[in-house]
Amino acid sequence: MPSRVTLLDLTDSQLLRSALLGSLPLALWWAYSRWLYVPRQERAVTFAWSRPAEIQDDWHAHKLAHPSLNAHERDRQLLPEKADPTGSYITCYAPASAMHLGTIPSLQPDEIRSRISRAVTAQQGWRASSWARRRRVLRSLLEWTVDEAETLAKIASRDSGKTLVDAAFGEILTTCEKLRWTLNNAESVLAPEARSTNLLLAHKKSKVVYEPLGVVAAIVSWNYPFHNMISPIIASLAAGNAIVVKPSEMVAWSSHIYADAVRACLAACGEDPDLVQIVVTLPDSVEALTGDARLKHITFIGSEEVGKKVAIKGAEVGTPVLLELGGKDPAILCPSADLDAFADTWMRAVFQSGGQNCIGVERFLVHTGLYERFVETMSARVAGLRQGDVLAPGASERQIDVGAMVTDRLFDRLEGLIRDAVRNGARLLVGGERDGSMAGLYFKPTLLIDVTPGMAIAQEEIFAPVMTVMKYDSLDHAIQLANGTRYGLGASVFGKNQDECRYVMDRLDCGMVCSNDFGVFYLNQALPFGGAKSSGNAGRFAGPEGLRSLCNVKAVTEDRFHGWIQTSIPPLLAYPIKSGRGAWTFVSGLISFVYGKDVRQRGRGILGLLGAK
């Protein structure tokens, strides 16, 4: 008869295997309950939404000779059939092909105020909504974004001219991550937070609670029409607010599609679609939004000039305004930087979305020891870039690296900045001008080297597919160059030597910085997003800071032992005071006892308390 096997007879590997197999069911259940299980009341719902015919490869429409927002003023056939001759309209067009997408009314002040009113009413029912209700809406939006990723990217591409790959990076991935982070973290971030107290208030307990503000607004830029529309909606709904979004009139066509889809999602979840309002208007009516005192917070993403106007108008009615303005982000290549490893990263840092990326790299600061090789590598790569419309018939069979620009209204200025730099000693190796060989709005991918800080192109945000390269001698010189503009949004530092990278990162005046990468601080939605200097104010969106900025931060102090121990005023301090000397002796003794520097001083404080008369 075989002897019984004991634990002592098993080898270490057998013990490990037995332990793993025994704990596997428990581990699987934990993983399921932690990551996969969704309570019934929080499960996503599907909803119907309109997929536009304009994203099909064979779509064709009237081609505009001079694409612009007011093209209908020159060509009356672009107006809707029953257009109000006294009304104000916006011409929507596809930048990559110059084809007409539609002409829509620009909202007038009364219509803007009416939409704010609907948001105010809807927010009353959402203010006390449970986290299950909020997560259901967000989870439905996440599943929709994943399932409809290609369609959503094509809509963004048609309206902004970007490639589908660029849309995947800047529109879809970032939105999915914001939804995922908010789903997993918003409740804990906005949960009441206990705060410490002190000896004087030992009988009290304190906390901070985060309550919905009411109706907030977001005025967002045109470079990422899907993400810029959805991102503030996600944060607003998670915080219990309603929101009015004013997208750029440059992307009015796609913004309406996205907003209508979100409203359809709300309705399918049993919520009021009026929680989300879209306001598309020309500048002459926008103050009806920014000057409305019912708005409790405004997020502005755009130019420095317009941002200041929004902030001033908000201040007139007491509305706080969070500003995310321009950038002139540097990439500092330390002497130890690996040119082979990061060449692909540097190309995407400049040319993603045609350079229309607020955290794209606008200045490359390259150490003298790497300069010539860097220039040689980039020259060949930039010269090999091809532009075009990724939604044109047969485009999927061709190589298209860089799409169109949303507008050509700054092309004259951009060409002037490049000419000015060349006159002052810069060398233009590739591009440098608009591409008139295609119907759309294209600026040739450009490589401009030997740029110096005194040149205007080194100081002004250009928001274009232009790689500008500057040379530096020492890390301190690089830091000086990097900090040498009025902007301070993001920055990147590259190098194999970690000490070099940290030395530079610690000394940059900016709101965000990363090493050996670019822009990744936004893909991590746990981080706050914003800039320093003229790139923004102290506020941030994204991360816990962004969510909490959309809340009324209320300090709460209550009795620790309610009804048993409570604050009472010592007789010497009660009004009317009977003895001024006695009252002072008591108070000064209290100060010495609580805050005295040593035992002796605190002891004197106790004596003062006891001896006060």
C-alpha positions as CSV (number, residue, x, y, z in Angstrom):
1,M,0.0,0.0,0.0
2,P,1.6,3.3,-1.1
3,S,2.3,5.8,1.7
4,R,0.3,9.0,2.0
5,V,1.8,12.0,0.1
6,T,2.5,15.0,2.4
7,L,3.4,18.6,1.5
8,L,7.0,17.6,2.5
9,D,7.1,15.1,-0.4
10,L,6.2,17.8,-3.1
11,T,8.8,19.8,-4.9
12,D,8.8,23.6,-4.9
13,S,7.4,23.7,-8.5
14,Q,4.6,21.3,-7.6
15,L,3.7,23.4,-4.6
16,L,3.6,26.5,-6.8
17,R,1.5,24.8,-9.4
18,S,-0.9,23.5,-6.8
19,A,-1.2,27.0,-5.2
20,L,-1.8,28.6,-8.6
21,L,-4.4,26.1,-9.7
22,G,-6.2,26.4,-6.4
23,S,-6.3,30.2,-6.5
24,L,-7.2,30.4,-10.2
25,P,-11.0,30.4,-9.7
26,L,-10.8,33.1,-7.0
27,A,-8.5,35.2,-9.2
28,L,-10.8,34.8,-12.2
29,W,-13.8,35.8,-10.1
30,W,-11.9,38.8,-8.7
31,A,-10.9,39.9,-12.2
32,Y,-14.5,39.5,-13.5
33,S,-16.0,41.4,-10.6
34,R,-13.4,44.1,-10.8
35,W,-13.1,44.7,-14.5
36,L,-15.8,42.9,-16.4
37,Y,-19.0,42.7,-14.3
38,V,-21.4,45.6,-14.9
39,P,-24.5,45.9,-12.8
40,R,-27.7,45.8,-14.9
41,Q,-28.6,49.4,-14.2
42,E,-25.3,50.5,-15.6
43,R,-25.1,48.5,-18.7
44,A,-24.7,50.3,-22.0
45,V,-27.6,50.8,-24.4
46,T,-27.4,51.0,-28.1
47,F,-29.0,54.0,-29.9
48,A,-29.9,55.1,-33.4
49,W,-27.9,57.9,-34.9
50,S,-27.5,59.4,-38.3
51,R,-24.5,58.2,-40.4
52,P,-24.0,60.9,-43.1
53,A,-23.8,59.9,-46.7
54,E,-21.0,62.5,-47.2
55,I,-18.4,60.1,-45.7
56,Q,-18.8,57.6,-48.6
57,D,-15.9,57.4,-51.1
58,D,-18.2,58.1,-54.0
59,W,-19.8,61.2,-52.5
60,H,-19.6,64.2,-54.7
61,A,-21.0,67.7,-54.3
62,H,-20.6,71.2,-55.6
63,K,-16.9,72.2,-55.6
64,L,-16.2,75.6,-54.2
65,A,-13.8,77.8,-56.1
66,H,-12.9,79.7,-52.9
67,P,-13.8,77.6,-49.8
68,S,-14.7,79.8,-46.9
69,L,-17.3,80.2,-44.2
70,N,-19.1,82.9,-46.1
71,A,-18.8,81.3,-49.6
72,H,-22.7,81.5,-49.8
73,E,-22.5,85.3,-50.0
74,R,-20.7,84.9,-53.4
75,D,-22.6,81.9,-54.5
76,R,-26.3,82.1,-53.5
77,Q,-27.1,78.5,-54.7
78,L,-25.2,77.3,-51.6
79,L,-28.0,78.6,-49.4
80,P,-30.9,76.3,-48.2
81,E,-34.1,76.4,-50.3
82,K,-36.0,78.4,-47.7
83,A,-33.2,80.5,-46.5
84,D,-34.1,83.7,-44.6
85,P,-32.7,86.5,-46.7
86,T,-32.0,88.5,-43.5
87,G,-30.5,85.5,-41.7
88,S,-26.9,84.7,-41.0
89,Y,-25.4,81.5,-42.3
90,I,-22.2,79.4,-42.2
91,T,-20.9,77.5,-45.3
92,C,-19.6,74.1,-44.4
93,Y,-17.1,72.5,-46.8
94,A,-14.6,69.6,-47.0
95,P,-11.1,71.1,-46.8
96,A,-9.5,68.2,-48.6
97,S,-11.7,68.4,-51.7
98,A,-13.3,71.9,-51.4
99,M,-16.7,70.3,-51.8
100,H,-19.8,71.8,-50.2
101,L,-21.1,70.0,-47.2
102,G,-24.0,72.2,-46.3
103,T,-25.0,75.7,-45.3
104,I,-26.4,76.1,-41.8
105,P,-27.9,79.0,-39.8
106,S,-25.7,80.9,-37.4
107,L,-27.7,81.0,-34.1
108,Q,-28.9,84.4,-33.0
109,P,-28.8,85.7,-29.4
110,D,-32.4,84.8,-28.6
111,E,-31.9,81.2,-29.8
112,I,-28.7,80.9,-27.8
113,R,-30.4,82.1,-24.6
114,S,-33.3,79.7,-25.3
115,R,-30.9,76.7,-25.4
116,I,-29.3,77.8,-22.2
117,S,-32.8,77.9,-20.6
118,R,-33.4,74.3,-21.7
119,A,-30.1,73.2,-20.2
120,V,-31.0,74.9,-16.9
121,T,-34.3,73.0,-16.8
122,A,-32.8,69.7,-17.7
123,Q,-30.0,70.0,-15.1
124,Q,-32.5,70.1,-12.3
125,G,-33.3,66.4,-12.9
126,W,-29.7,65.4,-13.4
127,R,-28.1,67.2,-10.5
128,A,-28.9,64.4,-8.0
129,S,-28.5,61.6,-10.5
130,S,-27.0,58.4,-9.2
131,W,-23.6,57.2,-10.3
132,A,-25.3,54.2,-11.9
133,R,-27.2,56.6,-14.2
134,R,-24.1,58.6,-15.1
135,R,-22.0,55.5,-15.8
136,R,-24.7,54.1,-18.0
137,V,-24.6,57.1,-20.2
138,L,-20.8,57.2,-20.3
139,R,-20.5,53.4,-20.9
140,S,-23.0,53.7,-23.8
141,L,-20.9,56.5,-25.3
142,L,-17.7,54.3,-24.9
143,E,-19.2,51.3,-26.6
144,W,-20.6,53.5,-29.4
145,T,-17.2,55.2,-30.0
146,V,-15.5,51.8,-30.2
147,D,-18.1,50.2,-32.4
148,E,-18.4,53.2,-34.7
149,A,-14.7,54.2,-34.7
150,E,-14.3,54.2,-38.4
151,T,-17.5,56.1,-39.1
152,L,-16.6,58.7,-36.5
153,A,-13.1,59.1,-37.9
154,K,-14.4,59.5,-41.4
155,I,-16.8,62.3,-40.3
156,A,-13.9,64.1,-38.6
157,S,-11.8,63.6,-41.7
158,R,-14.4,64.9,-44.1
159,D,-14.9,68.1,-42.0
160,S,-11.3,68.8,-41.0
161,G,-9.2,67.3,-43.8
162,K,-7.2,65.0,-41.5
163,T,-6.2,61.4,-42.4
164,L,-8.0,58.5,-40.8
165,V,-4.9,57.5,-38.9
166,D,-4.6,61.0,-37.5
167,A,-8.3,60.8,-36.5
168,A,-7.7,57.5,-34.8
169,F,-4.9,59.0,-32.7
170,G,-6.4,62.4,-31.9
171,E,-10.1,61.7,-32.0
172,I,-10.9,58.1,-31.1
173,L,-8.1,56.9,-28.8
174,T,-8.2,60.0,-26.6
175,T,-12.0,59.9,-26.3
176,C,-12.0,56.3,-25.4
177,E,-9.4,56.8,-22.8
178,K,-11.3,59.8,-21.3
179,L,-14.4,57.7,-21.1
180,R,-12.6,54.8,-19.6
181,W,-10.9,56.9,-16.9
182,T,-14.0,58.8,-16.1
183,L,-16.1,55.6,-15.8
184,N,-13.5,54.1,-13.4
185,N,-12.5,57.2,-11.4
186,A,-15.1,60.0,-11.4
187,E,-17.1,58.6,-8.4
188,S,-14.0,58.3,-6.2
189,V,-12.6,61.7,-7.3
190,L,-15.8,63.5,-6.5
191,A,-16.6,61.6,-3.3
192,P,-16.7,63.6,-0.1
193,E,-13.1,64.0,1.2
194,A,-12.4,64.0,4.9
195,R,-10.0,66.7,6.1
196,S,-7.9,66.9,9.2
197,T,-8.8,69.2,12.0
198,N,-7.0,70.8,15.0
199,L,-7.0,70.9,18.8
200,L,-9.3,73.9,18.9
201,L,-11.9,72.0,16.8
202,A,-11.2,68.5,18.1
203,H,-15.0,68.1,18.8
204,K,-15.7,68.8,15.1
205,K,-15.1,66.8,11.9
206,S,-14.6,68.3,8.5
207,K,-14.9,67.3,4.9
208,V,-15.0,68.7,1.4
209,V,-17.9,67.8,-0.9
210,Y,-18.1,68.3,-4.7
211,E,-21.5,69.5,-5.9
212,P,-22.6,70.1,-9.4
213,L,-22.3,73.7,-10.6
214,G,-25.4,73.7,-12.8
215,V,-24.9,74.6,-16.5
216,V,-21.4,75.0,-17.8
217,A,-20.1,75.9,-21.3
218,A,-17.3,74.8,-23.5
219,I,-16.0,76.9,-26.4
220,V,-13.7,74.5,-28.3
221,S,-11.4,74.6,-31.3
222,W,-11.7,73.0,-34.7
223,N,-8.6,70.8,-34.9
224,Y,-10.2,67.7,-33.3
225,P,-13.9,68.1,-34.0
226,F,-15.0,64.8,-32.4
227,H,-12.9,64.8,-29.3
228,N,-13.2,68.5,-28.6
229,M,-17.0,68.1,-28.8
230,I,-17.3,64.9,-26.7
231,S,-14.5,65.5,-24.1
232,P,-16.2,68.4,-22.2
233,I,-19.6,66.6,-22.4
234,I,-18.1,63.6,-20.6
235,A,-16.7,65.7,-17.8
236,S,-19.8,67.8,-17.4
237,L,-22.2,64.9,-17.3
238,A,-19.9,63.0,-14.9
239,A,-20.0,66.0,-12.5
240,G,-23.8,66.3,-12.6
241,N,-23.9,69.4,-14.9
242,A,-25.7,70.2,-18.1
243,I,-23.5,71.7,-20.8
244,V,-23.7,74.1,-23.7
245,V,-20.9,73.4,-26.3
246,K,-19.9,76.1,-28.8
247,P,-17.7,74.3,-31.4
248,S,-15.8,76.3,-34.0
249,E,-17.9,77.3,-37.0
250,M,-15.1,75.7,-39.0
251,V,-16.4,72.3,-38.1
252,A,-20.1,73.1,-37.7
253,W,-21.2,70.2,-40.0
254,S,-19.5,67.4,-38.0
255,S,-20.2,69.0,-34.6
256,H,-24.0,68.9,-35.2
257,I,-23.7,65.2,-36.1
258,Y,-21.8,64.4,-32.9
259,A,-24.0,66.5,-30.7
260,D,-27.2,64.9,-32.1
261,A,-25.7,61.4,-31.4
262,V,-24.9,62.3,-27.8
263,R,-28.4,63.6,-27.3
264,A,-29.8,60.3,-28.9
265,C,-27.7,58.4,-26.4
266,L,-29.1,60.4,-23.5
267,A,-32.7,59.7,-24.7
268,A,-32.0,56.0,-25.1
269,C,-30.7,55.9,-21.5
270,G,-33.9,57.5,-20.3
271,E,-32.3,60.9,-19.6
272,D,-33.2,64.3,-20.9
273,P,-31.3,65.1,-24.1
274,D,-31.5,68.8,-23.3
275,L,-28.6,68.2,-20.9
276,V,-26.4,68.7,-23.9
277,Q,-26.9,71.8,-26.1
278,I,-24.9,72.8,-29.2
279,V,-24.5,76.5,-30.1
280,V,-22.9,77.2,-33.5
281,T,-22.7,80.9,-34.2
282,L,-20.5,83.5,-35.7
283,P,-18.5,85.9,-33.5
284,D,-21.1,88.7,-33.7
285,S,-23.6,86.7,-31.5
286,V,-21.2,84.7,-29.2
287,E,-21.5,87.2,-26.3
288,A,-25.1,86.0,-25.8
289,L,-23.3,82.8,-24.6
290,T,-20.2,84.2,-22.8
291,G,-22.2,87.0,-21.2
292,D,-25.0,84.8,-19.8
293,A,-24.8,84.8,-15.9
294,R,-26.6,81.5,-15.8
295,L,-23.4,79.8,-16.9
296,K,-21.4,78.7,-13.9
297,H,-18.1,77.9,-15.7
298,I,-16.7,78.3,-19.2
299,T,-13.9,76.2,-20.7
300,F,-12.2,77.9,-23.6
301,I,-9.8,76.2,-26.0
302,G,-8.5,78.4,-28.8
303,S,-6.4,81.4,-29.6
304,E,-4.9,83.8,-27.1
305,E,-6.6,86.8,-28.6
306,V,-10.1,85.3,-28.5
307,G,-9.5,83.7,-25.1
308,K,-8.9,87.1,-23.5
309,K,-12.1,88.4,-24.9
310,V,-14.1,85.4,-23.5
311,A,-12.4,85.8,-20.1
312,I,-13.2,89.6,-19.9
313,K,-16.9,88.9,-20.8
314,G,-17.1,86.1,-18.3
315,A,-15.6,88.4,-15.6
316,E,-18.3,91.0,-16.3
317,V,-21.0,88.5,-15.1
318,G,-18.9,86.6,-12.6
319,T,-18.4,83.4,-14.6
320,P,-15.0,81.7,-14.1
321,V,-13.2,81.0,-17.4
322,L,-10.6,78.2,-17.8
323,L,-8.3,79.1,-20.7
324,E,-6.3,76.7,-22.8
325,L,-4.5,78.9,-25.3
326,G,-1.7,78.6,-27.9
327,G,1.5,76.6,-27.7
328,K,5.0,76.7,-29.1
329,D,6.1,73.3,-27.8
330,P,9.8,72.5,-27.9
331,A,11.4,69.2,-28.3
332,I,14.9,69.2,-26.8
333,L,17.3,66.6,-28.2
334,C,19.9,66.1,-25.5
335,P,23.5,65.1,-26.6
336,S,22.6,61.4,-25.7
337,A,19.4,61.4,-27.8
338,D,18.9,58.3,-30.0
339,L,18.2,59.6,-33.6
340,D,17.4,56.2,-34.9
341,A,14.9,55.3,-32.2
342,F,12.8,58.4,-32.3
343,A,12.8,59.6,-35.9
344,D,9.3,58.3,-36.4
345,T,8.1,60.0,-33.2
346,W,9.5,63.3,-34.3
347,M,7.7,63.1,-37.7
348,R,4.4,62.4,-36.1
349,A,5.0,65.2,-33.5
350,V,5.1,67.7,-36.3
351,F,2.9,66.4,-39.1
352,Q,0.0,64.7,-37.2
353,S,-3.2,66.4,-38.3
354,G,-1.2,68.6,-40.6
355,G,0.5,70.3,-37.7
356,Q,-2.8,71.5,-36.3
357,N,-2.2,70.1,-32.9
358,C,-1.9,72.3,-29.8
359,I,0.6,69.9,-28.2
360,G,2.5,69.1,-31.4
361,V,6.1,70.1,-31.6
362,E,6.8,73.5,-33.2
363,R,10.5,73.8,-32.3
364,F,13.2,71.2,-32.4
365,L,16.2,72.2,-30.3
366,V,19.1,70.0,-31.4
367,H,22.6,69.7,-29.9
368,T,25.4,70.7,-32.2
369,G,26.8,67.2,-32.1
370,L,23.6,65.7,-33.5
371,Y,22.5,68.6,-35.7
372,E,23.8,67.6,-39.1
373,R,22.7,64.0,-38.9
374,F,19.3,65.1,-37.6
375,V,18.8,67.5,-40.5
376,E,19.9,64.9,-43.0
377,T,17.5,62.3,-41.6
378,M,14.5,64.7,-41.5
379,S,15.2,66.1,-45.0
380,A,14.6,62.8,-46.6
381,R,11.6,62.0,-44.5
382,V,9.8,65.3,-44.9
383,A,10.5,65.4,-48.7
384,G,8.8,61.9,-48.9
385,L,5.5,63.0,-47.4
386,R,2.5,62.9,-49.6
387,Q,-0.7,64.8,-49.2
388,G,-4.3,64.2,-50.3
389,D,-7.9,63.4,-49.4
390,V,-8.1,59.9,-47.7
391,L,-11.9,59.8,-48.5
392,A,-11.5,60.4,-52.2
393,P,-12.3,57.5,-54.6
394,G,-9.4,55.1,-54.7
395,A,-7.5,56.9,-51.9
396,S,-7.1,53.7,-49.9
397,E,-4.8,52.4,-52.6
398,R,-2.5,55.4,-52.3
399,Q,0.0,56.6,-49.7
400,I,-1.4,59.7,-48.0
401,D,0.6,60.9,-45.0
402,V,-0.7,64.4,-44.4
403,G,-4.2,65.8,-45.0
404,A,-5.5,69.2,-45.7
405,M,-5.6,72.3,-43.5
406,V,-9.0,73.2,-42.0
407,T,-8.7,76.8,-43.5
408,D,-6.3,78.7,-45.7
409,R,-6.9,82.1,-44.1
410,L,-3.5,82.0,-42.5
411,F,-1.5,80.8,-45.5
412,D,-0.3,84.3,-46.4
413,R,0.9,84.9,-42.9
414,L,2.6,81.5,-42.8
415,E,4.4,82.0,-46.1
416,G,5.5,85.5,-44.9
417,L,7.0,84.0,-41.7
418,I,9.0,81.5,-43.7
419,R,10.3,84.1,-46.1
420,D,11.2,86.4,-43.2
421,A,13.2,83.6,-41.6
422,V,15.0,82.8,-44.8
423,R,15.9,86.5,-45.2
424,N,17.4,86.4,-41.7
425,G,19.6,83.4,-42.2
426,A,17.3,80.3,-42.0
427,R,17.5,77.6,-44.7
428,L,14.4,76.2,-46.3
429,L,15.1,72.6,-47.3
430,V,11.6,71.4,-48.1
431,G,8.2,73.0,-48.8
432,G,7.5,76.4,-47.5
433,E,4.4,77.3,-49.5
434,R,0.8,76.3,-50.2
435,D,0.1,73.6,-52.7
436,G,-2.1,74.9,-55.4
437,S,-2.0,71.7,-57.5
438,M,-5.0,70.2,-55.6
439,A,-8.5,71.5,-55.1
440,G,-8.4,71.5,-51.3
441,L,-6.5,73.5,-48.7
442,Y,-3.0,72.2,-48.5
443,F,0.2,73.6,-47.2
444,K,3.3,71.6,-48.3
445,P,5.2,69.8,-45.5
446,T,8.1,72.0,-44.7
447,L,11.5,71.7,-43.1
448,L,13.1,75.0,-42.0
449,I,16.5,74.8,-40.3
450,D,19.1,77.2,-38.7
451,V,16.2,79.1,-37.1
452,T,17.2,81.6,-34.4
453,P,15.2,82.9,-31.5
454,G,15.0,86.4,-32.9
455,M,13.0,85.2,-35.9
456,A,9.2,85.7,-35.8
457,I,8.6,82.1,-36.7
458,A,10.5,81.0,-33.6
459,Q,8.1,83.1,-31.4
460,E,4.7,82.8,-32.9
461,E,2.4,79.8,-32.9
462,I,2.1,78.6,-36.5
463,F,-0.2,75.5,-36.2
464,A,1.0,74.1,-39.6
465,P,3.0,71.2,-41.1
466,V,6.3,73.0,-40.5
467,M,9.3,71.5,-38.8
468,T,11.6,74.3,-37.5
469,V,15.0,73.4,-36.2
470,M,17.3,75.3,-33.9
471,K,20.8,74.5,-32.7
472,Y,22.1,74.7,-29.2
473,D,25.5,74.2,-27.5
474,S,24.8,73.3,-23.9
475,L,21.8,72.1,-21.9
476,D,21.5,75.5,-20.2
477,H,21.4,77.0,-23.7
478,A,18.7,74.6,-24.7
479,I,16.6,75.5,-21.6
480,Q,17.0,79.2,-22.4
481,L,15.8,78.7,-25.9
482,A,12.9,76.5,-24.8
483,N,11.7,79.0,-22.3
484,G,12.3,81.9,-24.6
485,T,8.8,82.4,-25.9
486,R,5.7,83.7,-24.2
487,Y,4.1,80.2,-24.4
488,G,4.4,77.3,-22.0
489,L,1.9,74.5,-22.9
490,G,3.9,71.3,-23.4
491,A,7.4,70.1,-24.0
492,S,9.4,67.0,-24.8
493,V,12.9,66.0,-23.9
494,F,14.8,63.2,-25.6
495,G,18.0,61.4,-24.4
496,K,19.4,58.1,-23.3
497,N,20.9,59.8,-20.2
498,Q,18.2,60.1,-17.6
499,D,20.1,62.7,-15.6
500,E,20.3,65.0,-18.7
501,C,16.6,64.6,-19.4
502,R,15.6,65.4,-15.8
503,Y,17.9,68.3,-15.6
504,V,16.1,69.9,-18.6
505,M,12.6,68.8,-17.6
506,D,13.0,70.3,-14.1
507,R,13.8,73.7,-15.6
508,L,11.2,74.1,-18.3
509,D,8.4,76.7,-17.8
510,C,5.4,74.7,-19.0
511,G,2.3,73.0,-17.9
512,M,3.2,69.5,-19.2
513,V,6.4,67.7,-20.1
514,C,7.4,64.1,-21.0
515,S,10.7,62.4,-21.8
516,N,11.4,60.3,-25.0
517,D,7.9,60.9,-26.3
518,F,5.5,63.7,-27.3
519,G,1.9,64.5,-26.2
520,V,1.5,61.4,-24.0
521,F,0.5,63.5,-21.0
522,Y,-3.0,63.8,-22.7
523,L,-3.4,60.1,-23.4
524,N,-3.2,59.6,-19.6
525,Q,-6.4,61.2,-18.5
526,A,-5.4,61.0,-14.9
527,L,-3.2,64.0,-15.5
528,P,-4.4,67.6,-15.6
529,F,-4.1,69.4,-19.0
530,G,-3.1,73.0,-19.3
531,G,-0.3,75.4,-19.7
532,A,1.8,78.2,-18.1
533,K,2.5,81.8,-19.1
534,S,0.4,82.8,-22.2
535,S,-0.7,79.2,-22.9
536,G,-3.4,79.4,-20.2
537,N,-4.3,80.2,-16.7
538,A,-4.0,78.2,-13.5
539,G,-7.0,76.1,-14.2
540,R,-6.8,72.7,-15.8
541,F,-9.1,70.3,-17.5
542,A,-8.8,66.5,-17.5
543,G,-7.7,64.5,-14.4
544,P,-9.2,64.9,-10.9
545,E,-8.4,68.7,-11.2
546,G,-10.5,69.0,-14.3
547,L,-13.5,67.2,-12.8
548,R,-13.4,69.1,-9.6
549,S,-13.2,72.5,-11.4
550,L,-16.7,71.7,-12.7
551,C,-18.0,71.5,-9.2
552,N,-18.9,73.7,-6.3
553,V,-16.2,72.8,-3.8
554,K,-18.0,73.0,-0.4
555,A,-16.3,72.9,2.9
556,V,-18.4,71.2,5.6
557,T,-17.8,71.2,9.3
558,E,-20.1,69.3,11.7
559,D,-20.2,68.0,15.3
560,R,-18.2,64.9,15.9
561,F,-20.5,63.8,18.7
562,H,-23.8,65.5,17.6
563,G,-25.9,66.6,20.5
564,W,-23.4,65.5,23.1
565,I,-20.4,67.8,22.6
566,Q,-20.7,71.1,21.0
567,T,-19.1,74.5,20.9
568,S,-19.8,76.9,23.7
569,I,-18.4,80.4,24.3
570,P,-16.4,80.7,27.6
571,P,-18.2,83.2,30.0
572,L,-15.2,85.6,29.8
573,L,-15.7,85.9,26.1
574,A,-19.5,86.1,26.0
575,Y,-21.0,89.4,24.9
576,P,-21.3,91.8,26.6
577,I,-17.8,91.2,27.8
578,K,-17.5,91.9,31.5
579,S,-13.7,92.2,31.8
580,G,-11.5,93.2,28.9
581,R,-8.4,92.2,30.8
582,G,-9.8,88.9,31.8
583,A,-10.9,88.2,28.2
584,W,-7.5,89.0,26.8
585,T,-5.7,86.9,29.5
586,F,-7.9,84.0,28.5
587,V,-7.4,84.3,24.7
588,S,-3.6,84.9,25.0
589,G,-3.4,81.8,27.3
590,L,-5.3,79.8,24.7
591,I,-2.9,80.9,21.9
592,S,0.1,80.0,24.0
593,F,-1.3,76.6,25.0
594,V,-2.2,75.5,21.5
595,Y,0.6,77.1,19.5
596,G,3.5,77.6,22.0
597,K,7.0,76.7,20.8
598,D,7.9,74.5,23.8
599,V,6.5,73.0,27.0
600,R,7.3,76.0,29.1
601,Q,5.4,78.4,26.9
602,R,2.4,76.0,26.7
603,G,2.5,75.6,30.4
604,R,2.2,79.4,30.8
605,G,-0.7,79.2,28.5
606,I,-2.5,76.7,30.7
607,L,-1.9,79.0,33.7
608,G,-3.3,81.9,31.8
609,L,-6.5,80.0,31.0
610,L,-6.9,78.9,34.6
611,G,-6.1,82.3,36.1
612,A,-8.2,84.5,33.8
613,K,-10.8,86.5,35.7
